[in-house]
Amino acid sequence: MNKIVRSVTKKIIDRSKKYREKYLSQMIGNKDSISDRSSISCGNIAHAIAGCSKADKNALSDNEINNIGIVTAYNDMLSAHKTYENYPEIIRNFARKYNCVAQVSSGVPAMCDGVTQGEPGMDLSLFSRDVIALSTVIGLSHNVYNSIICLGICDKIVPGLLIGALKFGHLPTIFVPGGPMQTGISNELKAKYRKDFAKGLISKKELLKAESKSYHSEGTCTFYGTANSNQMLMEIMGIQLPGSSFVNPNNKLRLLLTEYSVKLSKKISEKGRNYIPLFNVINEKSIVNAIIGLLSTGGSTNHTIHLIAIAKAAGIQITWNDFSELSSVVPLLLKIYPNGSLDVNHFHDAGGMPFLIQELLNAEILHNDVNTILGNNLYDFTKFPSIINSELKWENSSEKSKNPSILRTFSNPFSNNGGIKVLNGNLGKSIIKISSVKKEHLIITAPIIIFEEQHELISSFQKNNLNKDFIAVLRFQGPKAKGMPELHKLTPILSILLNNGYKVALITDGRMSGASGRVPAAIHLSPEAMDGGLLSKLIDGDIVTLDATKGILNCHNEEIISLRKQKKYNNYQENCGRELFNNFKKTITSSDEGASILF
């Protein structure tokens, strides 16, 4: 095992000891006290099975039958989750085939950041993760289930589902994906349309036509943002079937994988032959594996927040420094959009997750000695699913990538370091995604221009006021100020300025997610402006250095700036239901602590 990986893992284990022991004690207690339906009164059971078919009622009346609780994030507005429309019935039918029962435990909200970008609803996006976790717990609290199947794919939804499921960690849990849509227009062409619209060269109608050719059907968006990073994480942590993440919807293999998940859900329940509770799967080593997966694929920076919250739900304490240390030894093996031109469909065709996991295991940079839904080692996840004689079979991964332009071996990486880096300095601590930033743009020293709303920067660009070298500082976007919205409306504009030869960068206490592009962006800055610090005291013209090679983020003339008064900001929000969430801001933690109201 790589010595840095081993060292970071030990530090996490030591740091987490008392929290992890408390969590495990709670989960073992839950298993002993609330996992048996026979302890529930007849009236309670009658309510739980009243809506079932006669056959399912008879089955559930017998405590020997496994009952699978389905937590679904289905809606037909979110293309990735449209795939789940008929999954409850499909899963119920498969459950009957294997002599068990499945019931929808709860439905959880599933918002689409792609729809709410730049709109008031985006301010609720990060909050939705914890709402989903709470909704998951409420559904499972009926205590009539022996195992869990989670139906979720996109940004805050999978982390929320997993956080909630971890509170019922005595139950085996399997995530079942729906798969990505087929590839639409090329990502280069999509980016060109967006830039042309930002320049005023095409109409909104023309832009919509182009966007609709990119996002064109049910299925997950194909770029490697947070949704597809979620899928990678579920596989590498061993709670989603090997090679299942990026199989397209509505084909035979997708259906067979879902059937196998149902069969497995029964097998690993406490009533099955091989009990594998979630609390035995998600541990310190599997969390380290998740971080390594994120770094080796240049995944979404959102997971520098989500993984901290997920780990806390399992009694595990991780920090951004853990990400940074691991990044120094984890090479970048994947280069797909926005880091490259091709997408997750091409990644899957090149060998996908099984090949990636195989490379990392062979290099002894991943922990193999972990529990998964398939057993007690991660090598099971180097197998690739296929159909042979109309049956699901698992085949060994190739020893070579089928497309080295996007998926590389450990010995021939795209870079020797991971795609995510931590910046430290007198402005605080932040995250930068460098996997798609050119070397010449990794260091910038320039005067800053302060903005406190996205539209201010957009308006300034449209007035031709940004044709110069500068660093945009977009503050009061943090968890306590605005709920930490994503700021992708800025990406095309800053990219245009970069292409025009100007040195530009972004600093913000908000988010830019997994599609942050080629512009250097110091994001998730903590302390956020609402908490004070130098960020709240900056003014236009102050000089700042962002050095992603050395991990530095500093403002110059610190002594002068520190004497200024802190800029005040009213964080009370109304409209689009945001007023109902204002109390969240009073208890939410900072971004480097998981930006959660739950921990």
C-alpha positions, 0 to 999 in steps of 0.5 A: 500500500502507498505510504501516503495513503496508508498514513492518511488512512491511519490519521483518519482512523485515529481522528475518528476513533470516538465518533466511529465507536459511538456510531458502530455501537448505535448501529449494532444496537439498532440491529438488535432492537428494531430490525425484526418485524415480529416485535411490531404490533399487529396494528402497526403491521396491518397499516404497513401492508394495507395497500399491498397485493394479497400475495405481498400481504400474506408474505409480509405477515410472515416475518421470515420474508425479506422486505426491501425498502425503496427510497426513490428520488423519481420525478419526470422533470429531472432527466436522470430521474425520469428513468426511475418512473417504473422502477418501483413496479419493476423492483416489486416484480423482481422481488416476488420472483426471488420470494421477497417483497419490496415497498416504496419507503419514501420519495425524496425531493430531487431538484436539478441544478441545471434548471435552477442555475442563476435562478432563486431556486439555486439558493436551495440546492445545497440545503436540499441534500440535508432535506433528502437525508431527513426525508430518507430517515423519515421513510425508513423510520417505519422499521419494517424493512430488512434491506434498502434500495436507493434510487438516486443519481444527481447532485445533492440527491445521492449524498442525501440518500447515503447520509440518511441510509447511514442512520439505518446502517444496520440495514444492507443498502444498494444504490441502483442507477438509471444510466446516462443518456446517449451522447448528443452534440459534441461538448466543444460545439455546446461550449461554442454555442454558449460563448456565442450567446454570451457574446451576443452572436446568436439568439436565445432561441438558437441557444435553446435549440443547441442545448436541447441537442445536448440534453435530449432524452431521459438519462443522466447528463453526460458530462463529468459533473457532480451527478456522474461523480456520484455514480463513480463514488457509489461504485468505488465504495462498493455499494453499487454494482460493478460497471453499472453506473454508465449503462444507458437506460432502456436496454437489456443489460440495464434491466438485468443489473437492476434484477441482480441488485434486487436478488442481491438485496435479499441475499445480503439482508439479515434474513439472507445467506450473507448479511452485509450491513451498510455500517460494515461497508462504509468505513474509514478505508472506503471513504479514503477510496472515495477520495482517491476515486474523486482525485484520479478522475478529476471529479466534482469539487462538490464532493469536497463538501459532500464526502465530509458530510457523508463521512460524519454520518458514519462517525468518520472525520475527514478534512480538506487536508486529507484530500490535499495529501492524497492528491500529491500521490494520486495521478489523474487517469481520466480526462472527459468533459469538462476536463476533456472533449468526450463524455461518460459514455466514452469513458464506459466504452474505454473500460469504465469504472472496472478498469479504473479500479483495477489500475488503482488496486494494482498500483496499491493506491486503493484499499482492497481489504474492504467490505462491499455488497459483493463480499470482502474485497474490492477486486470484485469491482474490476469485473465488467458486466455483459450479456452472454446467452441472454444472461448477466455475466461478469468478465475480467477487465482488459489490461489496456484502456480501449481509449488512452486519449481519455482513460489511462493506465497508472503508469501513464497518467495525464498528470502525476497529481489529482485534479483537486487541490487545496489553497491556503492563505490569509484569505482562508482555505479554498478548493481549486479544480486544476484538471482542466486548467492550463499550466500558464493559468495556474498562477495569477497576481492581479487587482480584484473586482468585487461582486456580490451577485452573479448578475453584477458580473454579467452586466459588467461584462456586457458593458465591456468593463472587464476587458483587462487582467483581474480576479473576480471576487464573488462573495456572500455566496457561502452557506450562511449567506445564500445557501452556497449556490453554484455559479455556472452562469459565470463560466462562459463569460470568464472563459471568453475573457481568458480566450481573449488573452486576459489573465482572469480568475475567480475567488468565491465562497460559493460553488462551481461544481464539477463543470468549472472549466478552464478558468482558475477558480478558488471556490468554497472559500472558508471562512465565508464573507458572512463570518468575517475575515479578510474576504469581507474587507476587500475592496476593488483594486486590492491585489491578490495572488492565486498560485495553484502550483504551491497551493497559495491564496493571499491578498497583499497589504494584509495589515492595511486590509485588516484595519477596515470594517467588515462589509455587512450583508443581509442574508434574509431571503424571500420568494421561491420559498426561500424564506422557509430556509432562513433558519438553516443559515443559523445552524449550517456549518462551514464548507470545509466542515460539510456545510450541513445543518445535521452535524 
